[in-house]
Amino acid sequence: MGDNKKNRGLSKTKLYRKWMDMKSRCYNQNCCNYKYYGARGISVCNEWLGEEGFRNFSKWANENGYANELSIDRIDNDKNYSPDNCRWVTKRVQNINKNSTYKNTSGYIGIKRHSSGIGWYGNVKVNNKDLYTGYSEDIKEAVKMRNDFIKSHRLENKLNEVIVC
């Protein structure tokens, strides 16, 4: 993962740091975020590794909207870092698209059990405010209402995939 002669001088750039951090999350077991990436099987594509790895990553980044204030985001959280699964987004977009936490028993982003214990409701975060997207006793219907709300308001929030049994 270390620096090589081809990357000398580039190693002080923010883009280089982001590239190194991405690799560290996937391959360095001592990295505090390894458990969310490498331990889950998330890796970096071969194109962005090896001797030409940073140059390839840098070329992709600059052709795909990179700016210093943006961070790399995997479109599908269960897939690897690669050109077809990554994009550059603001911290705000990254925060609203996080996976559900261990406290979320629904298994869906933005879907929570109603306090009555019966049914489910959805919400999305917009400008640091939680917006209610609907209630249903059927979890799949609550997910659909949340997805429809996001689409109809053209929000950047992550859609949930409805699992059909």
N, C-alpha and C positions, 0 to 999 in steps of 0.2 A: 504494500500500500504506500510505501514511501515515495519520496521525491526521486526523480531521475534527472539526468543532464538536460534532456529536452524540455523539462518543466521549470528549470532554473529561471528566476525572475518573475515567473507567473505565480509562484507559490505565495506571494504576498497579496494577491487579488482576492476579492470577496468570492468570486466565482470558484476559484481554486479551493477556498475554504469550504464552500458548500459541497463541492465534489468530494473532498476528503471526509467531511461529516457524513455524507450519504454512504460512503464506503464503510466508515467506522460503524454506523448503525447496523450495517448488514454483516460485517465480518469480525469486529472487535468485541469479544465476549466481555471485556472490561468496560465497554461503553454503557452508560446508564440507560440508553434507549435500545440496547441490543435485544432485550426481551420482547420488544414490540416489532422488531424487524427480523434480524438474523435468526433468532430463536423460533420465529414463526415461519421460517423458510424463505423470507424475502431476500432477494439478491440483486446485484447490479448486472446488467447485460454485458456480454463479452466485449461489445463495441466500446463501452465506457471503462473497460479495465485494461490492464497491460500497458505496454510502452507508449502506445498512441491513445490510451484511454482518455486522458485529460483533453488532448487536442480534439478528439472526436466529440467529447461532451461539450467542450467550449463552442465548437462549430454548431452543434445542435442547439445549444442554449441561445446563441446569438441569432440564429435563424428562426427561433421560436419565441421571441418576445422577452428575453431575459433583461432584467434591470436589477441593480443592486438591492433595491428594497423588496424584491419578490423572493419567494421561496419555492423550491421544487415540490410538486404535489403529484402523487400517484392517482390517476383517475379511478382506477379500480384498486381499492385498498388491499386486495388479496393477491395482486399480481406484482411482478418485479419492477424495478427501476429500468425503464427502457424508453426509447424515443416514442414508441406508439402508446405508452401508458403514462407519460409524464407531461406536465405543463407547468408554467410559471404563474403563481397566484400571490395575492396579498396575504398577509397574516390573518386578516379578517376572514377571507374565504377559507383558509386552512382551518381556522377555529370553528366555523359553522359546519364544516364537513367532516369533523372528527367522528370516528366510530362511537357507537354507544358505549357507555362506561359499564363497569361491573355492577353498578347500582341500577342500571336500566334492565328490568326483567323482561321487557318486550322483545329484545333482540333487534329492534329497529331504531334507527336514528330518529329522534324527535317524537317517539311514540311512548306514552306512559300509561300505566294503569290508573283509572279514575280512583279518587280517594274513597269512594263508596265500595270499592273492591269489585264492582261490576262494570265492565266495559273499559274502553280505551279512548284516549284523546291524543291529538297531535298538536305540535307547535313548531314554529320556526323562529329563528332569531333574526331580526332586522333592526339595524342601528341600535344594538344592545337591548332591544325590547323583544320579549316573547310574544308572538302572535298565535292565538288559538286557531287551529285549522279544522276542528270538528271532533265530534264524539260519536262513537258507535260501540255497541256491545260486541261486535265482530272486529277483531284486530285487523284483518285484511281490509275491511272497509275503512277503518281509521287510517291505515297506511295509504289507501287510495285517495282519501280526502286530502291528506297532507301533500301527496305528490301532485294532485290536481291544483291545490292552492299554490304550490311552488311554480308550476307551469303557467297558470293563469296570471300570476303576478310577475312572471319572468324574473324570479329570484335566483341567486347563485347557490342556494342551499342544495345539498346532496339529496337526490331522490333515493328512495328505498326500492329494492327489488322485492316484489310480492311473491312469496313462495307458495306455489299451488300444490296442495297435497293430493 
